[in-house]
């Protein structure tokens, strides 16, 4: 993973992939999609984890099904319409 890349995790769960990306390449832009609601995956806790580690947080943590085009469009719009690497 190189600096400045864009990372999408379509099955984000607790966002360990995005956390690792932020550790390896702090300037990467990341977005997570997770179908589970906040009762299963607490997005506020995930963002707090990034903050406590002083890592760049994901641009978005989207609740939805990654197979739905509108959800993927929302992910792309969170990084200004660019494609993911």
C-alpha positions in Angstrom: 0.0 0.0 0.0 1.5 3.3 -1.1 0.8 6.8 0.3 -2.2 8.6 -1.2 -4.0 5.4 -2.3 -7.8 4.9 -1.9 -8.9 1.8 0.0 -12.4 0.3 0.0 -13.3 -2.5 2.5 -16.7 -3.8 1.3 -17.1 -6.1 4.3 -15.6 -3.7 6.9 -16.8 -5.3 10.1 -14.7 -3.7 12.9 -12.5 -2.1 10.2 -9.2 -3.9 10.9 -8.3 -3.7 7.2 -8.8 0.1 7.3 -6.9 0.4 10.5 -4.0 -1.5 9.1 -4.1 0.7 5.9 -4.0 3.9 8.1 -1.0 2.5 10.0 0.9 1.5 6.8 0.1 4.6 4.7 -1.3 7.4 6.9 -2.3 9.5 3.9 -4.5 6.9 2.3 -8.2 7.6 2.0 -10.3 4.7 3.2 -14.0 3.9 3.2 -15.8 0.9 4.8 -19.1 -0.6 3.9 -20.8 -2.9 6.5 -24.2 -4.4 6.3 -24.6 -4.7 10.1 -26.3 -2.0 12.1 -24.7 0.0 14.9 -26.1 -2.6 17.4 -23.6 -5.1 16.0 -20.8 -2.8 14.7 -20.6 0.5 16.5 -19.3 3.0 14.0 -18.7 5.7 16.7 -16.5 3.3 18.6 -14.5 2.5 15.5 -13.9 6.2 14.7 -12.9 6.8 18.4 -10.4 4.0 18.0 -8.7 5.7 15.0 -8.7 9.0 17.0 -7.1 7.4 20.1 -4.4 5.9 17.9 -3.9 9.3 16.2 -4.6 7.7 12.8 -6.4 9.2 9.8 -10.0 8.0 10.1 -12.0 6.5 7.3 -13.7 9.1 5.0 -16.9 7.2 5.6 -18.3 4.1 7.3 -21.4 3.2 5.4 -24.1 0.9 6.6 -25.4 -1.0 3.6 -25.0 -3.9 1.2 -21.9 -3.6 -1.0 -23.6 -5.4 -3.8 -26.1 -2.5 -4.1 -25.0 0.1 -6.7 -26.3 3.1 -4.7 -24.2 2.0 -1.7 -21.1 1.7 -3.9 -21.9 5.2 -5.4 -22.1 6.6 -1.8 -18.7 5.1 -1.1 -17.2 6.7 -4.2 -18.8 10.1 -3.5 -17.2 10.1 -0.1 -13.8 10.3 -1.9 -15.0 12.9 -4.4 -16.0 10.4 -7.0 -12.6 8.9 -7.6 -12.2 5.2 -8.1 -10.6 2.9 -5.4 -7.2 1.5 -6.0 
